[in-house]
Amino acid sequence: MLYDLGHERFGNYVVVFDAGRDQVPVFTASGRWFGEATSADPILEPPAFTVGRPG
């Protein structure tokens, strides 16, 4: 069952919003992991992304 889960595309990036988490996973449009934003608020500001593998 999905609980308030959604996604949105910003150019070549796709972000996944989950109401149960503050962090926002970021993928490339081709499905590759890119990093994680600390929150959805500054999602359009590149410094919000932490590049690396999911924990």
MILOMI-756392 format. One record per residue: residue number from 1; residue in one letter; x, y, z negated of N, C-alpha, C, O, CB in turn. Coordinates in steps of 0.02 Angstrom, whole numbers, padded with zeros to 5 digits, always signed. Atoms other than C-alpha are relative to their C-alpha. Glycine has a CB too. Example, Ala and Ser with C-alpha at 12.3 -4.5 7.8 and 13.67 -1.06 7.14 Angstrom:
// MILOMI-756392
<rec 1, 'a', <+00045, -00059, +00000>, <+00615, -00225, -00390>, <+00045, +00060, +00000>, <+00097, +00059, -00033>, <-00050, +00001, -00062>>,
<rec 2, 's', <-00042, -00059, +00003>, <+00684, -00053, -00357>, <-00039, +00055, -00037>, <-00014, +00110, -00045>, <+00020, +00023, +00071>>,
// end
This chain:
// MILOMI-756392
<rec 1, 'm', <+00042, -00058, +00000>, <+00000, +00000, +00000>, <+00045, +00062, +00000>, <+00094, +00064, -00037>, <-00048, +00000, -00061>>,
<rec 2, 'l', <-00038, -00062, -00003>, <+00067, +00174, +00043>, <-00033, +00054, -00043>, <-00094, +00062, -00042>, <+00006, +00025, +00073>>,
<rec 3, 'y', <+00024, -00053, +00043>, <+00050, +00317, -00080>, <+00029, +00066, +00024>, <+00089, +00079, +00012>, <+00018, -00013, -00074>>,
<rec 4, 'd', <-00023, -00066, -00019>, <+00063, +00492, -00006>, <+00068, +00000, +00034>, <+00113, +00036, +00014>, <+00002, +00045, -00061>>,
<rec 5, 'l', <-00062, +00005, -00038>, <+00200, +00447, +00117>, <-00012, +00030, +00069>, <-00063, +00017, +00101>, <+00024, -00074, +00006>>,
<rec 6, 'g', <+00007, -00031, -00065>, <+00229, +00549, +00273>, <+00068, +00015, +00029>, <+00119, +00009, -00005>, <-00042, +00063, -00004>>,
<rec 7, 'h', <-00063, -00019, -00032>, <+00362, +00604, +00397>, <-00013, +00058, +00047>, <-00069, +00070, +00069>, <+00031, -00060, +00037>>,
<rec 8, 'e', <+00004, -00055, -00047>, <+00399, +00752, +00505>, <+00066, +00005, +00038>, <+00119, -00008, +00010>, <-00016, +00067, -00036>>,
<rec 9, 'r', <-00059, -00006, -00041>, <+00520, +00782, +00647>, <+00020, +00073, +00006>, <-00022, +00117, +00019>, <-00011, -00031, +00070>>,
<rec 10, 'f', <-00029, -00067, -00008>, <+00634, +00935, +00652>, <+00056, -00007, +00051>, <+00113, -00023, +00033>, <+00027, +00029, -00068>>,
<rec 11, 'g', <-00051, +00007, -00053>, <+00726, +00933, +00819>, <+00023, -00073, +00005>, <-00017, -00117, +00019>, <+00060, +00046, -00014>>,
<rec 12, 'n', <-00029, +00067, -00004>, <+00842, +00781, +00816>, <-00004, -00038, -00066>, <+00024, -00093, -00071>, <+00071, +00003, +00023>>,
<rec 13, 'y', <+00002, +00031, +00066>, <+00803, +00740, +00634>, <-00072, -00015, -00022>, <-00118, +00021, -00005>, <+00034, +00045, -00051>>,
<rec 14, 'v', <+00065, +00020, +00027>, <+00659, +00651, +00548>, <+00007, -00004, -00076>, <+00053, -00036, -00101>, <-00025, -00068, +00030>>,
<rec 15, 'v', <-00001, +00003, +00073>, <+00622, +00676, +00363>, <-00060, -00039, -00024>, <-00114, -00036, +00006>, <+00001, +00072, -00030>>,
<rec 16, 'v', <+00053, +00042, +00028>, <+00518, +00558, +00257>, <-00019, +00028, -00068>, <+00022, +00033, -00114>, <+00023, -00075, -00007>>,
<rec 17, 'f', <+00025, -00029, +00062>, <+00411, +00635, +00121>, <-00036, -00053, -00040>, <-00080, -00088, -00015>, <-00046, +00060, +00014>>,
<rec 18, 'd', <+00031, +00047, +00045>, <+00362, +00528, -00028>, <-00019, +00038, -00063>, <+00024, +00066, -00097>, <+00048, -00061, -00017>>,
<rec 19, 'a', <+00024, -00039, +00057>, <+00255, +00607, -00164>, <+00031, -00024, -00066>, <+00031, +00013, -00115>, <-00075, -00004, -00004>>,
<rec 20, 'g', <-00029, +00027, +00061>, <+00340, +00495, -00293>, <+00073, +00017, -00011>, <+00102, -00003, -00061>, <-00009, -00073, -00001>>,
<rec 21, 'r', <-00072, -00016, +00004>, <+00516, +00564, -00261>, <+00012, +00073, +00015>, <-00024, +00102, +00056>, <+00042, -00044, +00048>>,
<rec 22, 'd', <-00020, -00068, -00016>, <+00598, +00735, -00261>, <+00045, +00000, +00062>, <+00039, +00044, +00104>, <+00035, +00033, -00059>>,
<rec 23, 'q', <-00047, +00004, -00055>, <+00735, +00682, -00139>, <-00036, -00018, +00064>, <-00087, -00053, +00063>, <+00056, -00050, -00015>>,
<rec 24, 'v', <+00031, +00012, -00065>, <+00695, +00676, +00046>, <+00051, -00033, +00047>, <+00099, +00000, +00067>, <-00028, +00066, +00031>>,
<rec 25, 'p', <-00046, +00033, -00047>, <+00783, +00546, +00157>, <-00004, +00032, +00069>, <-00058, +00052, +00092>, <-00016, -00075, +00004>>,
<rec 26, 'v', <-00004, -00031, -00067>, <+00840, +00614, +00326>, <+00033, -00050, +00048>, <+00085, -00079, +00033>, <+00041, +00067, -00003>>,
<rec 27, 'f', <-00024, +00045, -00052>, <+00865, +00509, +00483>, <+00006, +00038, +00065>, <-00026, +00090, +00074>, <-00046, -00062, +00007>>,
<rec 28, 't', <+00000, -00028, -00067>, <+00912, +00550, +00661>, <-00063, -00026, +00035>, <-00093, -00074, +00012>, <+00065, -00019, +00040>>,
<rec 29, 'a', <+00059, +00021, -00036>, <+00771, +00534, +00787>, <+00006, -00072, +00026>, <-00044, -00105, +00039>, <-00014, +00048, +00059>>,
<rec 30, 's', <-00010, +00069, -00023>, <+00849, +00369, +00845>, <-00004, -00050, -00057>, <+00002, -00111, -00046>, <+00067, -00006, +00035>>,
<rec 31, 'g', <+00009, +00044, +00057>, <+00828, +00298, +00669>, <+00061, -00011, -00044>, <+00058, -00049, -00092>, <-00022, -00065, +00024>>,
<rec 32, 'r', <-00061, +00006, +00040>, <+01005, +00314, +00600>, <-00005, +00042, -00062>, <-00029, +00099, -00061>, <+00062, +00020, +00041>>,
<rec 33, 'w', <-00003, -00036, +00063>, <+01027, +00364, +00419>, <+00046, +00061, +00007>, <+00101, +00054, +00034>, <+00024, -00046, -00059>>,
<rec 34, 'f', <-00041, -00060, -00004>, <+01092, +00544, +00408>, <+00021, +00022, -00070>, <+00080, +00039, -00082>, <-00037, +00057, +00035>>,
<rec 35, 'g', <-00016, -00022, +00068>, <+01082, +00589, +00224>, <-00064, +00010, -00039>, <-00117, -00017, -00022>, <+00041, +00065, +00001>>,
<rec 36, 'e', <+00058, -00010, +00043>, <+00965, +00650, +00090>, <-00002, +00073, -00022>, <+00049, +00101, -00044>, <+00003, -00047, -00062>>,
<rec 37, 'a', <+00009, -00068, +00024>, <+00896, +00822, +00049>, <-00019, -00004, -00074>, <-00053, -00050, -00095>, <-00056, +00038, +00041>>,
<rec 38, 't', <+00012, +00001, +00071>, <+00888, +00865, -00135>, <-00074, +00011, -00016>, <-00098, -00012, -00068>, <+00041, +00053, -00035>>,
<rec 39, 's', <+00072, -00010, +00008>, <+00707, +00922, -00116>, <-00030, +00020, +00067>, <+00007, +00034, +00115>, <-00015, +00054, -00054>>,
<rec 40, 'a', <+00033, -00019, -00062>, <+00579, +00963, +00018>, <-00001, +00076, +00010>, <-00011, +00099, +00066>, <-00071, -00027, +00002>>,
<rec 41, 'd', <+00004, -00074, -00006>, <+00584, +01151, -00019>, <+00048, +00030, +00050>, <+00027, +00066, +00095>, <+00012, +00031, -00068>>,
<rec 42, 'p', <-00047, -00032, -00047>, <+00744, +01199, +00073>, <+00018, -00045, +00059>, <+00074, -00043, +00083>, <+00064, +00018, -00037>>,
<rec 43, 'i', <-00016, +00051, -00049>, <+00731, +01063, +00205>, <+00030, +00027, +00065>, <+00067, -00008, +00099>, <-00062, -00039, +00016>>,
<rec 44, 'l', <-00026, -00029, -00062>, <+00772, +01180, +00350>, <+00070, +00030, -00009>, <+00100, +00051, +00041>, <-00047, +00052, +00026>>,
<rec 45, 'e', <-00067, -00028, +00012>, <+00934, +01241, +00268>, <+00051, -00057, -00002>, <+00046, -00099, -00046>, <+00001, +00041, -00067>>,
<rec 46, 'p', <-00047, +00056, -00003>, <+01080, +01126, +00316>, <+00037, -00016, -00065>, <+00050, -00075, -00077>, <+00050, +00015, +00051>>,
<rec 47, 'p', <-00033, +00019, +00062>, <+01167, +01139, +00144>, <-00043, -00045, -00045>, <-00016, -00074, -00093>, <+00021, +00062, -00038>>,
<rec 48, 'a', <+00042, +00042, +00042>, <+01018, +01046, +00070>, <+00013, -00074, +00012>, <-00008, -00115, -00029>, <-00073, +00015, +00014>>,
<rec 49, 'f', <-00012, +00070, -00016>, <+01078, +00885, +00153>, <+00064, -00025, -00032>, <+00115, +00009, -00033>, <+00004, -00009, +00076>>,
<rec 50, 't', <-00058, +00035, +00025>, <+01197, +00765, +00068>, <+00013, -00057, +00048>, <-00026, -00105, +00052>, <-00010, -00026, -00074>>,
<rec 51, 'v', <-00014, +00050, -00050>, <+01279, +00662, +00203>, <+00030, -00062, -00034>, <+00074, -00056, -00075>, <+00048, +00027, +00054>>,
<rec 52, 'g', <-00026, +00062, +00028>, <+01310, +00480, +00159>, <-00052, -00054, +00003>, <-00107, -00045, +00029>, <+00023, +00011, -00072>>,
<rec 53, 'r', <+00045, +00058, +00001>, <+01232, +00312, +00135>, <-00049, +00004, -00059>, <-00033, +00032, -00111>, <+00040, -00065, -00002>>,
<rec 54, 'p', <+00046, +00001, +00057>, <+01078, +00285, +00029>, <+00028, -00041, -00057>, <+00064, -00090, -00047>, <-00068, -00028, +00022>>,
<rec 55, 'g', <-00027, +00033, +00059>, <+01115, +00230, -00148>, <-00031, -00062, -00018>, <-00012, -00093, -00067>, <-00004, +00040, -00056>>,
// end
